């Protein structure tokens, strides 16, 4: 890796190394971050904001519960606290973090990383999402920091969690990916409030020792609130761990090398004084982990993006398909593991909740086709999946259910598996009564993927922001302006940032 970076070797105390790195990065010790990185970070942050505002406005369950809970924890006169989106009340920061992070994640429509860095052989392939921006925002509101500090904190959260995802696959051991985000959140929150390296090490130790979330969060025939709120709850306990450590609570030390902690427990290192991995962290330049993250252009599990692109491409090439839904005989989707296991669960052929439907490949494609037949259009904007596509009426729409019954979803075997996570290898085929067999051919880098070079990403993200934000605010453009250019906002601006009206 030619860009400036810091390597924390496996024979070192990496918990302390992460703490020192965070403190040095926040103070600008390492050098300048490229403008392209700040632009990319802002795009992900605005995207998560639109998701959050719309989820709150729609009255979705987990964000509503956690928001009401937060508002019951007003901060004291001598403690500034943090603010939930759409309010002015100062509350306990961990509660504001839980409420805001839950809202950002509720639709499952914000950014994604796949833990893939082949240039250095770090390809563990753990998932992760841009769910944790509420943590540095709360830290800045508590500490009275400006927008530049918030942005450094946001970039740092994404860097730490995504680099951990490159070197350790939590899902392989049925542990939820949000643990990487919790480690990053504890680090960043503590560092932004001026913690010592010792205190940050204790905060990380507390998270890893006491708050390991298992993938039961995402288990069951019909998914629960725990799936969408997983990151929020882990971020909440990360902030609590940071606070306790800063008050003097001493947590387990050196947890990445501790043989009783999960890392060495599940992946035995080569030597007794090592962790299972070296950890590379970017320090300056334009190759931060956020540059390799992917956008979702609507509400869908990201593993389905290849099928969505394949369908859009196929319909664009063969518009006659949309002349009649009665001529659609079969749809066949071929994909890789782990996508086939995640969104191909047989139980998801009959989704009864949004949380299950947005993780159902057959529902997603059936809904897209239903919309395409209704509108006689097939572009990303025209077919973009939005909250209304998962309401009760849409879940049981007769045409959607008819199309769903005609979809075959199959695993493509080693040929497809080998191409992930470099891309999202997917082929979508249609058997048409009049036109015969039609194929999208292999899709690798759909729109929104970090390696896609054909889509007008800025235009698609602007459209998505408008569609989602309009569910919650009278003027989405004003909201966008409010949260844009954070690096130049004052501490007073950050303190009042969340004080806007949600309809």
C-alpha positions, 0 to 999 in steps of 0.5 A, spaced: 500 500 500 503 506 497 498 511 501 500 513 508 498 508 513 500 505 520 501 497 521 499 495 528 503 488 527 500 482 530 505 481 536 503 488 538 498 490 543 493 492 538 488 495 542 493 500 545 495 501 538 488 503 535 487 508 541 494 511 540 492 511 532 485 515 534 488 520 538 494 522 533 489 522 527 484 526 531 489 531 532 492 531 525 498 528 526 499 524 520 498 529 515 492 531 510 486 527 508 484 527 500 479 532 498 476 526 495 475 522 501 471 528 505 467 528 499 465 520 499 464 521 507 459 526 506 456 522 501 455 516 506 453 521 511 448 525 507 445 518 505 444 515 512 441 522 514 436 521 509 434 514 511 434 516 519 429 522 517 424 518 513 424 512 518 423 517 524 417 520 520 414 513 518 414 511 525 418 505 525 418 501 531 425 500 533 427 508 532 420 510 535 422 506 542 429 508 542 427 515 541 422 515 546 427 512 551 432 517 549 428 523 551 426 520 558 434 521 559 435 528 559 442 530 561 443 534 567 445 542 568 452 540 568 453 535 563 451 538 556 449 531 553 447 530 545 441 531 541 436 526 537 434 528 530 429 533 530 429 535 537 433 540 541 433 536 548 439 534 551 439 527 553 444 522 555 449 521 549 449 513 549 441 514 548 442 519 543 447 515 539 442 509 540 436 513 537 440 516 531 443 510 529 437 505 529 434 510 525 439 511 520 439 503 520 432 501 520 431 501 512 437 497 511 438 502 505 445 506 507 452 504 505 456 497 506 463 494 506 465 487 504 471 487 508 476 486 502 483 489 501 486 484 496 492 489 495 495 487 502 491 480 502 486 482 507 480 479 504 476 476 511 470 478 507 466 481 513 460 485 512 459 492 515 455 498 514 455 506 515 451 505 521 455 509 527 456 516 525 451 518 531 457 516 535 462 522 533 456 527 532 454 525 540 461 526 542 462 533 539 456 535 542 458 533 549 465 536 548 463 542 544 467 540 538 466 543 531 465 540 524 472 538 522 472 534 529 466 530 527 468 529 520 475 526 523 471 522 528 466 519 522 472 517 518 475 514 523 469 510 525 469 507 518 476 506 518 477 502 524 471 498 523 472 496 516 479 495 516 477 490 522 472 487 517 478 486 512 482 481 517 477 478 521 470 474 519 465 475 525 460 471 521 464 465 520 463 464 528 456 466 528 458 473 531 454 479 528 458 484 524 456 490 528 462 488 534 467 491 529 463 498 529 462 497 537 470 497 537 471 503 533 465 507 536 468 506 543 475 508 541 472 514 537 468 516 542 473 516 548 478 519 543 474 525 542 473 526 549 480 526 550 481 519 553 488 516 555 491 510 551 490 506 557 482 508 558 481 507 550 484 500 551 479 499 557 473 501 553 475 496 547 476 491 552 469 492 556 466 492 549 469 485 547 469 482 554 462 484 555 458 485 549 459 480 544 452 480 539 451 473 536 447 473 529 441 470 533 439 477 532 438 476 524 435 469 525 428 467 524 423 466 519 421 473 520 426 478 522 425 482 528 427 489 531 433 486 533 436 486 526 435 493 524 437 496 531 443 491 532 448 497 530 445 502 535 445 497 541 452 496 540 454 503 539 450 505 545 454 500 549 460 502 546 459 509 549 457 506 555 464 503 555 468 509 553 464 513 559 466 508 564 473 507 562 474 514 563 471 514 570 476 509 572 473 503 570 479 498 568 477 493 563 481 487 560 487 489 557 490 487 550 484 483 548 486 482 541 492 477 543 488 475 549 487 467 548 480 467 552 477 473 548 474 471 541 479 473 536 484 468 539 479 463 541 476 462 534 483 463 530 489 460 534 495 465 532 501 462 530 505 464 536 502 465 543 504 473 544 500 474 537 493 476 535 491 472 528 492 478 524 496 484 522 492 491 522 493 496 517 490 503 518 490 509 513 493 515 516 493 520 510 492 521 502 486 518 499 486 511 500 481 510 506 477 504 507 471 509 506 473 509 498 471 502 497 465 502 500 458 501 497 452 505 496 445 502 496 440 505 491 434 504 495 431 499 500 434 492 499 439 487 502 446 489 498 447 482 496 441 483 491 444 489 487 447 485 482 440 482 480 437 489 480 442 491 475 441 485 471 434 486 471 434 493 469 439 492 464 435 486 461 429 490 461 433 496 457 435 491 452 428 488 451 423 493 453 418 489 449 418 484 456 414 490 459 408 489 454 404 484 458 406 480 465 402 474 462 408 473 458 413 472 463 414 465 464 420 464 469 425 468 472 432 465 474 437 468 478 444 465 479 448 468 485 454 466 489 455 464 497 454 467 502 448 471 498 444 465 496 444 463 504 442 470 506 437 472 501 435 465 499 432 462 505 426 458 503 422 462 509 423 468 505 419 466 499 413 468 503 415 474 507 410 477 512 415 483 515 419 489 511 425 486 515 424 479 512 422 482 505 428 487 504 432 480 505 428 476 500 431 476 493 425 473 490 421 479 493 425 484 491 426 482 484 418 480 484 417 487 486 421 491 481 418 487 476 411 489 478 413 496 478 416 495 471 410 492 468 405 498 472 410 504 469 412 501 463 419 503 465 425 500 467 431 505 470 434 505 477 430 512 479 423 509 476 424 502 480 428 505 486 425 501 492 422 505 497 419 504 504 412 504 500 414 498 497 414 494 503 408 496 506 402 491 508 399 492 501 405 491 497 407 485 501 401 482 499 400 485 492 397 480 487 402 481 482 408 481 486 406 474 489 404 471 482 411 473 479 414 471 486 412 464 484 415 464 478 422 466 480 428 460 481 434 462 485 440 458 485 447 458 487 452 458 481 457 454 485 465 455 485 465 459 478 460 465 482 463 464 489 470 466 486 468 472 484 466 475 491 467 479 494 471 483 488 464 484 485 457 481 486 457 476 481 449 475 479 446 473 472 438 474 471 435 470 466 427 471 463 423 465 460 418 469 455 413 466 452 414 470 445 421 473 446 424 466 448 430 466 453 433 473 455 439 474 459 443 480 463 449 476 462 454 476 468 453 482 473 459 484 477 459 491 479 452 494 479 450 501 480 452 503 487 458 499 488 465 502 489 468 499 482 462 501 478 464 506 473 458 507 469 452 510 473 451 517 475 452 516 482 451 523 484 445 524 481 442 517 483 444 519 490 441 526 490 434 522 487 434 517 493 435 523 498 430 527 495 425 521 495 427 519 503 428 526 506 421 528 503 417 523 507 420 527 514 421 534 512 418 540 508 424 542 504 429 536 503 434 541 500 434 545 506 436 539 510 441 537 505 444 544 506 444 544 513 448 537 514 453 539 508 460 541 508 460 539 516 468 540 516 467 548 516 461 548 521 463 551 528 462 548 534 455 552 535 453 549 528 454 542 531 451 543 537 444 545 534 445 541 528 439 536 530 434 541 531 430 541 525 423 539 525 421 532 522 414 532 520 
